[in-house]
Amino acid sequence: MGSSGLARLHGLFAVYKPPGLKWVHLRDTVELQLLKGLNSGKPPAPEQRVRFLLGPMEGSEEKELTLTATSVPTLTNHPLVCGPTFTRLKIGVGHRLDVQASGVLVLAVGHGCRLLADLYGAHLTKDYTVRGLLGRATDDFREDGRLIEKTSYDHVTREKLDRILSVIQGSHQKALVTYSNLDLQSQEAYDMAVRGVIRPMSKSPMLITGIRCLHFAPPEFLLEVQCMHETQQLLRKLVHEIGLELKTTTVCTQVRRTRDGFFTLDSALLRTQWDLHSIQDAIRAAAPHVAAELGKNLKSRLGSQQRPSPSWPRASEDLSSTLEHGSHAGH
């Protein structure tokens, strides 16, 4: 495969990270599989060089020795002598997932690592499915954390949950417009709102662009969340705070990313597909989407009007104040 295979290994692709696997171990595994594929090709034929070898003279009965010009292979570049041709690849990791989370994880190879900065600057939304369990509270909002409280949840209904979620979405959508640095009275802001491409122009707190309940069967429920600038721990904390608003407690049992920008579960490579040919195909398939999305983001950034960035809310601001703010804004 050699250099021809390496030439097709520059770009972005997505893999599916299973729960319980650290992202750094996933990256190292992908690098190992790629190196294995690059070095598995048949090595080129060794160069020949002329050597004068000492041997018996032909036709001589007295066994006289003479020097004879002979072509012999040069083994200085043979893999068994100098080792494998490829020993290291530059692999970058996009928006990371913690150990317990699973789902779509974007990786970059070679020159594609330069695109990761553009990917961060695009402030693309990501989709998650988040599973919660009513009636329990732990010290770290995870199911396997230290149990600190048990509560009843018989009073919790689907309607109450949906009401809380709608208030959360409304308050965060207002914050999204604020952090977009757009003049709300301009035609540009109206056009971007119609196209649904309003995004913050700089780093901001976690912003939720959409949240809804997919399944409700107490004590379990399943949420779908569209957001940006999040961490998986913030999503677990969100589940905990939703429980407090419902006058009960909740823990998060699963966080699964189903989309990262234009990469979806369908385009994410499973562990059995972390090989050279599958990754090359994934990079080639993603290239048009990468160019289109990053080009669109560049135009929106150049055309936006810069205003002073709003002050960030305090880190200690909890969901209760957010809900109260959203209620006043919506009514």
C-alpha positions in Angstrom: 0.0 0.0 0.0 2.8 2.4 1.0 2.8 6.1 0.0 -0.2 5.7 -2.3 -2.4 4.6 0.6 -1.0 7.4 2.8 -2.0 10.0 0.1 -5.6 9.1 0.6 -5.4 9.4 4.4 -5.9 13.2 4.8 -9.3 14.3 6.0 -12.0 13.9 8.6 -14.1 10.8 9.4 -16.3 9.5 12.3 -16.2 6.4 14.4 -18.6 5.0 17.0 -17.1 5.1 20.5 -18.5 2.4 22.7 -19.1 3.1 26.4 -16.3 2.2 28.7 -13.5 3.1 26.2 -11.4 6.2 26.7 -11.1 8.4 23.6 -7.3 8.3 23.8 -7.3 4.5 23.7 -9.7 4.7 20.7 -7.3 7.0 18.9 -4.3 4.8 19.6 -6.2 1.8 18.3 -7.2 3.5 15.1 -3.6 4.6 14.6 -2.3 1.1 15.1 -4.8 -0.3 12.6 -3.9 2.3 10.0 -0.2 1.7 10.4 -0.8 -2.1 10.1 -2.7 -1.5 6.8 0.0 0.9 5.4 2.8 -1.6 6.3 1.0 -4.7 5.1 1.7 -4.1 1.4 4.3 -6.1 -0.4 7.6 -4.2 -0.2 9.1 -3.0 -3.5 11.8 -5.2 -5.1 15.2 -4.4 -3.6 17.7 -2.5 -5.7 20.5 -4.5 -7.3 24.1 -3.7 -7.0 27.2 -5.2 -8.5 29.5 -7.0 -6.2 32.8 -8.8 -7.0 32.6 -12.2 -5.3 35.5 -14.6 -4.9 35.0 -18.0 -6.5 36.6 -20.8 -8.4 37.7 -20.1 -12.0 35.6 -21.9 -14.5 37.5 -24.6 -16.5 40.5 -24.5 -14.2 41.6 -27.9 -12.9 43.8 -26.4 -10.3 40.9 -24.8 -8.4 42.2 -21.3 -8.9 40.1 -18.5 -7.4 39.1 -15.3 -9.2 36.8 -12.3 -8.7 33.5 -12.5 -10.6 31.1 -9.5 -11.1 27.7 -10.5 -9.7 24.4 -8.7 -9.2 23.1 -9.0 -5.6 20.1 -7.3 -3.9 20.6 -4.4 -1.5 18.9 -5.2 1.7 19.6 -2.0 3.6 15.9 -0.8 3.1 14.3 -4.1 3.7 11.6 -4.1 6.5 13.4 -6.9 8.3 16.5 -4.8 8.5 15.3 -1.2 9.1 11.8 -2.0 10.5 8.4 -1.0 9.1 8.2 2.0 6.7 5.4 3.8 8.7 5.8 4.1 12.5 3.6 7.1 13.4 0.5 9.0 12.1 -0.8 12.3 13.1 -4.4 11.7 14.3 -6.5 14.4 15.9 -9.7 14.1 17.9 -12.7 16.4 17.6 -15.4 17.0 20.2 -14.5 14.4 22.8 -16.6 11.9 24.7 -15.9 10.9 28.3 -15.4 7.3 29.3 -19.0 6.4 30.0 -20.5 8.2 27.0 -20.9 6.6 23.6 -21.7 7.7 20.1 -20.2 9.6 17.2 -16.6 10.7 17.6 -14.9 12.7 14.8 -11.2 12.0 14.0 -8.8 13.6 11.7 -5.8 12.2 9.9 -2.8 14.0 8.4 -3.6 17.4 6.9 -7.2 16.9 8.1 -6.1 17.9 11.6 -6.0 21.5 10.3 -9.7 21.2 9.7 -10.5 20.5 13.3 -9.9 24.2 14.3 -12.4 25.2 11.5 -14.8 22.5 12.9 -14.6 24.0 16.3 -15.1 27.5 14.9 -18.2 26.5 13.0 -20.0 26.0 16.3 -22.1 23.1 14.8 -24.9 21.6 16.9 -24.7 18.0 18.2 -27.5 15.6 18.9 -27.7 13.4 22.0 -30.1 10.8 23.5 -30.0 11.0 27.2 -31.6 8.4 29.4 -32.7 9.2 33.0 -34.0 7.3 36.0 -36.5 8.9 38.4 -36.3 8.5 42.2 -32.6 8.5 42.9 -29.8 11.1 43.3 -26.0 10.4 43.4 -23.0 12.6 44.0 -21.9 12.8 40.4 -25.3 12.5 38.6 -24.4 9.1 37.3 -26.2 5.8 37.9 -23.1 4.2 39.5 -22.2 7.2 41.7 -22.6 7.3 45.5 -26.3 7.2 46.4 -27.2 10.2 48.5 -31.0 10.3 48.2 -34.1 8.3 47.2 -37.4 10.0 46.5 -40.9 9.2 45.3 -41.9 10.0 41.7 -45.6 8.9 41.5 -46.6 12.5 40.9 -44.4 12.9 37.8 -46.3 12.9 34.5 -45.4 13.2 30.8 -47.2 16.6 30.7 -45.2 18.0 33.6 -41.9 16.8 32.0 -42.8 18.3 28.6 -43.7 21.6 30.2 -40.3 21.8 31.9 -38.5 20.9 28.6 -40.3 23.6 26.6 -39.3 26.3 29.1 -35.7 25.1 28.9 -35.7 25.3 25.1 -37.3 28.7 25.1 -34.8 30.3 27.4 -31.8 28.7 25.6 -33.0 29.9 22.2 -33.1 33.4 23.5 -29.6 33.0 24.8 -28.5 31.7 21.4 -29.6 34.9 19.7 -27.8 36.9 22.3 -24.5 35.1 21.9 -24.7 35.2 18.0 -23.7 38.9 18.1 -26.3 39.7 15.5 -28.4 42.9 15.2 -31.9 41.6 15.9 -33.3 44.4 13.7 -31.2 43.6 10.7 -32.3 41.7 7.6 -29.3 39.4 8.1 -30.6 38.2 11.5 -34.0 37.5 10.0 -32.5 35.5 7.0 -30.3 33.5 9.3 -33.3 32.7 11.6 -35.3 31.5 8.7 -32.5 29.2 7.5 -31.9 28.1 11.1 -28.2 28.9 11.0 -27.9 31.3 14.0 -24.9 30.3 16.0 -22.7 31.9 18.6 -19.6 33.6 17.1 -17.4 32.8 20.1 -17.2 30.3 23.0 -20.3 30.4 25.2 -21.9 28.3 28.0 -23.9 25.2 26.9 -26.7 26.2 24.6 -29.7 23.9 23.9 -31.3 24.5 20.6 -33.9 21.7 21.0 -35.0 19.2 23.7 -37.9 16.8 23.8 -39.0 13.6 25.4 -38.8 10.5 23.2 -40.0 7.9 25.7 -41.6 8.1 29.2 -42.2 5.0 31.2 -41.5 5.8 34.9 -39.1 5.5 36.4 -37.3 5.7 33.1 -37.4 8.4 30.5 -35.4 9.2 27.3 -34.6 12.7 26.1 -33.3 13.9 22.7 -31.1 17.0 23.1 -29.7 19.3 20.3 -27.0 21.5 21.8 -23.6 23.1 21.4 -20.6 23.8 23.7 -21.7 21.0 26.0 -19.9 18.4 28.0 -21.4 15.0 28.8 -21.2 15.9 32.5 -23.3 19.0 31.9 -25.9 16.9 30.2 -26.0 14.6 33.3 -26.4 17.7 35.5 -29.2 18.9 33.3 -31.1 15.6 33.9 -30.5 16.0 37.7 -31.9 19.6 37.6 -34.9 18.5 35.6 -35.6 16.1 38.4 -35.5 18.9 40.9 -37.9 20.9 38.9 -40.2 17.9 38.9 -40.0 17.8 42.7 -38.1 14.5 42.7 -34.6 13.3 42.0 -33.1 11.8 38.8 -29.8 10.2 37.7 -28.5 9.9 34.2 -28.0 6.3 33.0 -26.8 6.9 29.5 -25.4 9.7 27.3 -25.2 8.8 23.6 -24.1 11.2 20.8 -26.1 10.5 17.6 -24.8 13.4 15.5 -21.8 15.7 15.5 -22.3 18.4 12.9 -22.8 16.7 9.6 -21.5 13.3 10.9 -24.3 10.9 12.0 -24.5 7.4 13.3 -24.9 6.1 9.8 -21.5 7.5 8.8 -19.7 6.4 12.0 -17.4 3.4 11.6 -18.0 0.5 14.0 -15.0 -1.1 15.7 -14.9 -3.9 13.1 -14.4 -1.2 10.4 -11.4 0.6 11.9 -9.2 -0.5 9.0 -7.3 1.3 6.3 -9.7 0.8 3.4 -12.9 1.6 5.4 -11.3 4.8 6.8 -10.1 5.8 3.3 -13.7 5.4 2.0 -15.1 7.3 4.9 -12.7 10.2 4.4 -13.6 10.3 0.7 -17.4 10.2 1.4 -17.2 13.0 4.0 -15.0 15.4 2.0 -17.8 17.1 0.1 -19.9 17.6 3.3 -16.8 19.0 5.1 -16.1 21.5 2.3 -19.7 22.6 2.0 -20.3 23.1 5.8 -17.0 24.9 6.5 -17.5 27.1 3.5 -21.0 28.1 4.6 -19.7 28.9 8.1 -16.9 31.1 6.7 -19.5 33.1 4.7 -21.7 33.6 7.8 -18.7 34.7 9.9 -17.5 37.2 7.3 -21.0 38.7 6.9 -21.9 39.0 10.6 -21.7 42.3 12.4 -19.5 42.1 15.4 -20.9 43.5 18.6 -19.5 43.4 22.2 -19.8 39.9 23.5 -22.4 39.5 26.3 -21.3 38.8 29.8 -21.4 35.1 30.7 -23.7 33.9 33.4 -22.2 32.8 36.6 -21.1 29.2 36.7 -23.3 28.7 39.8 -26.5 29.7 38.0 -28.7 26.7 38.2 -31.7 25.5 36.2 -34.2 27.1 38.6 -33.1 30.6 37.7 -33.0 29.7 34.0 -36.5 28.4 34.1 -37.7 31.5 35.9 -36.1 33.7 33.4 -37.6 31.7 30.5 -41.0 31.9 32.0 -41.0 35.7 32.2 -39.6 35.8 28.6 -42.2 33.5 27.2 -45.2 35.2 28.9 
